[in-house]
Amino acid sequence: MSLANADLLLICLGFFVIATLYSSIGFGGGSSYLALLTLFFVSFFTIRSSGLICNLIVVSGSTFLYYKNGYFNLKKFLPFIITSIPLAFLGATFRLKEEVFFSILGVALVFSAIFLTWQTLNDKNTDEKIKKYPAFFPYLIGGAIGLLSGLVGIGGGIFLAPVLNHLKWDKSITIAALASFFILVNSVSGLGGLISNNTLEIPLPEILFLAVAVFLGGQLGIRLSLKKLTGKSIKLFTAMLVFIVGMRVLIVNGIQFF
């Protein structure tokens, strides 16, 4: 289905803004891409495929800049990735009903935002304290969130970052870098799952314009973040965006009880 020029311009503008905001905290914007795509496309698989591709574009640039600025620690990040990749692939092969898909996504986002906000506002210490966890912790968290991200068709960083910030796993900027890398590898794995299940649907030529929009927005957002945002502001901004997206998904796309 080809979009009218006015609709294509509108969705590209929306994707540019989303990519700018989300990349500033290490996210790709997949959850908001999904919400916006539902206004223009009918096919559920087109929506999932497009969201993952745009995610991949944004976080590829973000991951590179985090690495360039010294916030990328492969040794610490790898355990999360080892378990998340196969489970994200597995999750992407499931054929969920659309109402169930959006309900899982919405509830998970709202609760993660509430917990992160509560933790951040109640922490009066300006220094970011870091807690130590058992060696199996990143494998467990990575696998669980990888499966969830594969099920709902996003990279998973929007689930991972609130959890790790709440648990004080590391500094917020390090968590943002991990979230970006986590989204990158799980987006690739999720796309692989869609391909293997013959559910990859790419809208042409729309995806080409969307790709340009998210690339430009993503580069703008991550560069602003590295220069302007503090640890606490990253956490609160993360929580705000996660909550807004979660509520919007539940209200518009979740299971209707009335």
N, C-alpha and C positions, 0 to 999 in steps of 0.2 A: 504494500500500500504506500503510494507516494503522498507526501504531505504537501499542502499548499505552501507557497512561498512565505506567507505571513505566519503560518503555524511553525514552519521550519525556523524562521528567524526568532520567533518567541522561545522555542525550546532550546535553541542554541544559546540565547541570552541567559535562560534559566540555568543551563548546564555550566556556563562560564561562571556565574555567580556561585553556584554550588561548589564547583571545583576550587574556586578561590577561598571560600570559607572553610571547606573541609580539609584542604591540603595544609592549611595553616596549623592544624593540630595532628597531622600525620595520617589523615583519612583520605579515602578516594572519593567519597560521596555516593557510593553505590546505593545506599538506602533511599536517598532523596532522588537519585536518577530513576529508581524504580517507581517511586510515587509520581514523578512528573511524566514518565513514559506511559503510565496507565491512562493519562488524559488524551494521548494521541495514537496509541497503538492498541489493537484488540488482542493480538496473539500474546499469550502468557510467555511463550518461549522466546519471542522477539524481545520482550521486555527484559527477561533474565539475561539473554545473550548480550544485548546492548549495554546493560548496566555493568556487566563484568568487563567488557571491552573498554569502556570509559574508565572504570576503576583502574584497570591495568595501565592505561596511559598516564593517569595522574600520579599514581604511586611509583611508577618507574622513575619519573623525574624527581619526586620527593626523596626516594631512597638514595638516589645518586647524590643529592645535595646534603643529606644527613651524613653520608659517608665522607663526602668532601670536607665537611665541617667537624669531623671527628666524633660524631654521635653514634656511629654504627659499630656495634660490637658483635661480630659473627659468632664468637664462642658462646656468648650469653643468649643470643637469639636462636641458635640452631636447634636446641632441644624443643622449643615451641613448634618449629617448622617440621621436624622429623615426624611427629605424630599428626600434625594438622593436614599435611598434604594428602595422605591416603584417605583420611576420613572426610576431607572436603570433597575429594573425588567421589567417594561413596555417597555422600549426601546429595551431590548433584545428580546422581542417577535415579533418585527417588522421584516419582511423579505425585506430587502433593496436589490436593485440591487448592484452588486459588485462595478461598476464604481461610483455610487452615494455614496456608503459607503466610499470608499477611497477618493473621492473628498471632502466630508464633513470633514473627518479626516485631510487631508492635508491642506486645507484652514484654519481650526481652529488652527492648530499647527503653521503654518507660521505667522499668524497675532498675536497670543499670544507671540511668540518669539520676533517679531519686537517691540511690545509695551514694553515688559519687558526689552529688551536691551536699548531702548531709555530712559526709566525711570531710569535704573541703572547708565548709563553713564552720565546722566545729573544731578544726585544727587551727589553733591560735599561733602555733609556732611558724615563724616565717621560713625557717630552714626545712628542707625536705628530708625528713628522716627515712631511712631505708631499713626494711626488716629482712631477716634471713629466712629462707624456706628450704625444706628438704630437696634433695637432688631430683626426686621424681616429680616435683611440683610443676615445672614448666612442661614436662611431657603430658601430664594429666590435663592441665589447662589448655594447652595447645590442641590436643586431640578433641576435647569436648567442644571447643569453640570452632575448630575446623569442621567438625560434623555439622554444627548449627549453621555455619556460613555456607556450606555446600547445599544444605536444605533450602535456604532462603535466597541463594543466588547473589551473595555479596562477599567481599573479601574477608570479613570477620573482624577487622580492626576496631570497628565501632562497638563490638562486644568486648574485645580484649582490653582496650585502653581503660574503660571505666573500671573493670575488674582489677587490673593491676595497679591503677592509681589508688583505688580504695584499699587495696592490700599493702600499699606502699612498697611494691616490689623494687622500684628504682626511681630515679628522678624523672619528672614528667617529660622532659625533653628526650630522655633515653627511651621512655615508653612510647612516645610519639614516633621515634625512629623505628622501634620494633613493630608498632602497629602498621606503619607504612610498608615495611618489608613483609610482614605477615599477610597483609592484603595482596601484595604483589604475588607471592608464591601461591596463595590460595585462589586467587583469581585465575591464574594459569591452570591450576588443578581443576577448578570448577569448570572452566571452559573445556578441558579435556573430558570431564564427565558428561557434559552436554553433547560433545562430538561423539563419544562412544555410545550414547543413548539415542543418537540421531534427533536431538532436539535443539541443535544450534541453528538459530534463525537470525541472519544478519540483514537489517533493512538497508538496501542500497537505493539511492546514493546518500540517504540521510546520515548514516553512520560516519561518513567521511567528514561532513560538516560538524557533527557532534564531537568527533575526535579532535578537530582543530580547536573547538571551543573549550574543551576540558584541558587540553594541553596548555593553552595560554592561561586559563584560570589557575591551573595547578602550579605553574611556574610563578605566577604572581603571589599566590597564597603562601607557598613555602618560603619564599624569599622575605616576605613581610614577617613571617613567624620567627625566623632565625634572628631577626634584628629587633623585634618589638615586644614579643610576648614573654611574660614571666611564668614560673611554674604554676602558681595559683590561678592565673588568668587562663592558662591552657586547660587546666582541669575544669574550671567553671564554664568556659566556652564549649568544651567538650560536652559537659552535662546538658547545657542549654540546647545545643543542636540535636543531641541524641533524644532528648525529651520531646522536642517539637516534632521531629520526624516520627517518633513512636506514636504519639497521639494522632498525628495526621493519618498514619497508616491504619490505626485501629478504627478511627471514625469513618474514614472513606472506604477502606478496602477490607476491613475485618469482617468477622462473622456478625451478621445482623440478627439481633435477638427480638427486634420489634418490627 
